[in-house]
Amino acid sequence: MAAHELWDRARPAVVVLGRDLWHRVKGGTAARLRLRGWIERRWLPVAAGVLVTLVVVPATHWAWRVWDARRLEEEASVPRTWPTSRMMESAIVEIQTTCNSSVLSYVVVIVPLTGDAALTRFEKTDRGKVMTDTLRERVKEIRFQFEDKDGLPTEAYDLTIDDFVRIFSSSDERPTSLEARGTGTCSPAKYLRADALKLTWVERSP
């Protein structure tokens, strides 16, 4: 069979195959163009979403935690004077506290009730000395405990009577007192939840 006859027979198949190949290439190119167009339109929102998820959200959360911790520290560092407590019907106890950098600072003052207002300051001083000696002999340990608004205890601190020193003052109202100053650990968050302060003590065995 002559070459031209073979070509005449094969040409239709070649044409069909070429046309099919062209459509496939053209279709693949169109798909790539569509994908490229979608990427060009969407890359900015997608990149922004990734940036927000991986960088902005963690950074914002960290900054909020730092700000909140600093706010708690500032609030807790303000000196707080608690309502006075009665002790053994013969004295009142005044307590002032602060919580700064996770360190609790406290001042506890026991003021004996000397009674008769007609007494002179010197008489009140002498009576206060006797009363503070009696307190030292009877009391072994004092505890003050913070409680939240539901009455649940948060943190507690113990002081021995030896932590107190006697203070003489020129005040007519309180010429003699026992005072203890000290520090302990504290959590600003727990400290700020405290709504009340409860005072208890342990007496020495007879």
Secondary structure, 3 states (H helix, E strand, C coil): CCHHHHHHHHHHHHHHHHHHHHHHHHHHHHHHHHHHHHHHHHHHHHHHHHHHHHHHHHHHHHHHHHHHHHHHHHHHCCCEECCCEEECCCEEEEEEEEEECCEEEEEEEEEECCCCCCCCHHHHHHHHHHHHHHHHHHEEEEEEEEECCCCCEEEEEEEEHHHCEEEECCCCCCCEEEEEEEEEECCHHHHHHCCEEEEEEEECCC
